[in-house]
């Protein structure tokens, strides 16, 4: 940890802009970060929420105005160091830290593709279900009713995650509540992840949907930050 350059960020503060995402290795040590970009109306929207662990790279895409950047969704702590130094510190690791970063990058891109309106021609109901399962995997706490999401996600943020309007997302969340797959708890949601997974798998039998325990997932990702 002593090798990391530590910085703290308050809610909504920009952590990294697109040009800096691939320049050094960045690890979210505490808090929740958001990946944002510009939509077709040049409005900045949240397209992913990131738990503690490696911050993924999103390279500049030609002919698109996306301008990805990482922002603090709540108060965050981030550690950074150069790739050459990162390689020197982890060269004798039992598992390549570069591989962990690479797998994390692929996972984030894969999730964005799954939630895209055209990829696999998934309907909005299925895309919302996938987004909720993704949040369960990263921010969920298992309890008797299902999986409690530790982060409060507004209907507007969820709409941005799946590329839809807020009223339509509200309509589909109400449907999930009627189906007993989502329970409201103030500003938080409890998701019946197993039932939701079965519901989606029933309509899309060949689609792999994995929900892992949040605690184990965070511990696995944070191992990357334990540098000598």
C-alpha positions in Angstrom: 0.0 0.0 0.0 2.9 2.4 0.7 3.7 2.3 -3.1 0.4 3.8 -4.0 -0.3 7.5 -4.5 -3.4 7.9 -2.4 -6.1 10.6 -3.1 -9.5 11.2 -1.6 -12.5 12.4 -3.5 -15.9 13.8 -2.4 -19.3 12.9 -3.9 -19.6 13.9 -7.6 -16.0 14.9 -7.9 -14.2 13.8 -11.1 -11.6 11.1 -10.2 -10.2 10.3 -13.7 -10.9 11.7 -17.2 -10.8 9.6 -20.3 -7.2 10.6 -21.2 -5.9 9.4 -17.8 -7.7 6.1 -17.5 -5.0 4.0 -19.2 -1.9 6.1 -18.2 -1.4 4.4 -14.8 -2.9 1.7 -12.7 -5.8 2.9 -10.5 -7.5 1.1 -7.6 -10.6 2.2 -5.9 -9.8 1.5 -2.2 -13.0 2.7 -0.6 -16.4 4.1 -1.7 -18.4 3.7 -4.8 -17.4 5.3 -8.1 -19.5 5.8 -11.3 -18.5 5.5 -14.9 -20.1 8.3 -16.9 -20.1 9.3 -20.5 -21.8 11.8 -22.9 -25.0 10.5 -24.6 -26.2 11.5 -28.0 -27.7 14.8 -26.6 -24.2 15.5 -25.0 -25.6 15.0 -21.5 -23.4 13.3 -19.0 -25.0 10.1 -17.7 -24.0 7.2 -15.4 -23.5 4.0 -17.3 -21.9 1.8 -14.6 -21.3 1.8 -10.8 -17.9 0.5 -9.6 -17.2 -1.2 -6.3 -13.8 -1.2 -4.6 -11.2 -2.9 -6.8 -9.3 -2.1 -10.1 -10.7 0.8 -12.0 -11.3 -0.3 -15.6 -9.8 1.3 -18.7 -12.1 2.7 -21.3 -10.0 3.8 -24.2 -10.9 6.7 -26.5 -13.3 5.5 -29.2 -12.9 7.0 -32.7 -15.9 8.9 -34.1 -17.8 9.0 -30.8 -18.2 11.8 -28.3 -18.4 9.4 -25.3 -15.7 11.0 -23.2 -15.7 8.4 -20.5 -14.7 9.5 -17.0 -14.7 8.1 -13.5 -16.6 10.1 -10.8 -17.1 9.7 -7.1 -20.7 8.3 -6.6 -20.0 8.9 -2.9 -16.8 9.7 -0.9 -14.0 7.7 -2.4 -10.4 6.8 -1.8 -8.2 5.9 -4.8 -4.6 4.6 -5.1 -2.5 5.0 -8.2 0.9 4.1 -9.5 2.7 3.8 -12.8 2.4 0.6 -14.8 6.2 -0.1 -14.8 6.3 0.2 -11.1 3.1 -1.9 -10.8 4.8 -4.6 -12.9 8.0 -4.5 -10.8 6.0 -4.9 -7.5 3.8 -7.7 -8.8 6.2 -9.6 -11.0 6.6 -12.4 -8.5 2.9 -12.7 -7.6 1.3 -16.1 -7.9 -1.3 -14.7 -10.2 -0.6 -11.9 -12.6 -2.1 -8.6 -11.3 -2.2 -7.5 -15.0 -4.5 -10.4 -15.6 -6.8 -9.3 -12.9 -6.9 -5.8 -14.4 -7.5 -7.3 -17.8 -10.3 -9.5 -16.6 -11.9 -6.5 -14.8 -11.8 -4.5 -18.1 -13.4 -7.3 -20.0 -16.1 -7.7 -17.4 -17.1 -4.0 -17.5 -17.2 -4.0 -21.3 -19.2 -7.2 -21.4 -21.7 -5.8 -18.9 -22.1 -2.6 -21.0 -22.7 -4.8 -24.1 -25.3 -6.9 -22.3 -27.2 -3.8 -21.2 -27.0 -2.1 -24.6 -30.4 -1.9 -26.3 -29.2 -3.6 -29.5 -26.9 -6.3 -28.2 -28.6 -9.7 -28.2 -31.9 -7.8 -28.9 -32.8 -8.0 -25.2 -36.1 -6.3 -24.1 -36.1 -3.6 -21.5 -37.4 -5.9 -18.8 -34.5 -8.3 -19.3 -32.0 -5.4 -19.4 -33.3 -4.0 -16.1 -33.1 -7.5 -14.6 -29.5 -7.8 -15.8 -28.6 -4.4 -14.3 -30.1 -5.4 -11.0 -28.2 -8.7 -10.9 -25.0 -6.8 -11.7 -25.7 -4.4 -8.8 -26.4 -7.4 -6.6 -23.0 -9.0 -7.5 -21.1 -5.8 -6.7 -23.1 -4.1 -3.9 -25.4 -6.8 -2.5 -25.7 -8.0 1.1 -27.5 -11.3 1.5 -30.4 -11.2 4.0 -33.6 -13.2 4.7 -35.7 -11.4 2.0 -33.1 -11.5 -0.7 -30.1 -9.3 -1.6 -30.1 -5.7 -0.2 -28.3 -3.2 -2.5 -25.9 -1.1 -0.3 -26.0 1.7 -2.8 -29.2 3.8 -3.5 -29.8 3.8 -7.2 -32.4 6.2 -8.5 -34.8 5.4 -11.3 -33.0 7.9 -13.4 -29.6 6.3 -12.8 -31.1 2.9 -13.6 -32.6 4.3 -16.8 -29.2 5.5 -17.9 -27.7 2.1 -17.1 -30.1 0.3 -19.5 -30.5 3.1 -22.1 -34.2 3.8 -21.4 -36.5 6.6 -20.1 -37.1 7.0 -16.4 -40.9 6.5 -16.7 -40.5 3.2 -18.5 -38.0 2.0 -15.9 -40.4 3.0 -13.2 -43.1 1.0 -15.0 -40.9 -2.1 -15.2 -39.7 -1.8 -11.6 -43.4 -1.8 -10.5 -43.9 -5.0 -12.5 -40.9 -6.6 -10.7 -42.5 -5.6 -7.4 -45.8 -7.2 -8.4 -43.9 -10.3 -9.3 -42.3 -10.3 -5.9 -38.8 -10.0 -7.3 -38.0 -6.5 -5.9 -38.9 -5.0 -2.5 -38.6 -1.3 -1.7 -36.9 -0.3 1.5 -36.8 3.5 1.7 -34.3 4.6 -1.0 -32.8 1.1 -1.3 -33.9 -2.0 -3.0 -34.0 -5.7 -1.9 -33.7 -7.9 -4.9 -34.8 -11.6 -5.0 -31.7 -12.4 -7.0 -32.4 -16.2 -7.4 -35.9 -15.6 -8.6 -34.9 -12.8 -10.9 -32.1 -14.9 -12.4 -34.6 -17.8 -13.0 -37.0 -15.3 -14.6 -34.4 -14.0 -17.0 -32.9 -17.4 -17.7 -36.4 -18.7 -18.5 -36.8 -16.1 -21.3 -33.2 -16.3 -22.4 -32.1 -19.9 -21.6 -28.6 -19.6 -23.1 -27.7 -16.3 -21.4 -25.1 -16.8 -18.6 -26.1 -14.7 -15.6 -23.9 -15.0 -12.5 -24.6 -13.5 -9.1 -21.7 -13.8 -6.6 -21.5 -12.9 -3.0 -20.6 -9.2 -2.6 -18.2 -9.8 0.3 -16.1 -12.4 -1.5 -16.1 -10.4 -4.7 -14.8 -7.3 -2.9 -12.1 -9.3 -1.1 -10.9 -10.8 -4.3 -10.7 -7.5 -6.0 -9.0 -5.7 -3.1 -6.3 -8.4 -3.0 -4.9 -6.5 -6.1 -4.3 -3.5 -3.9 -2.2 -5.4 -1.4 1.1 -4.5 -2.9 4.4 -5.2 -1.1 
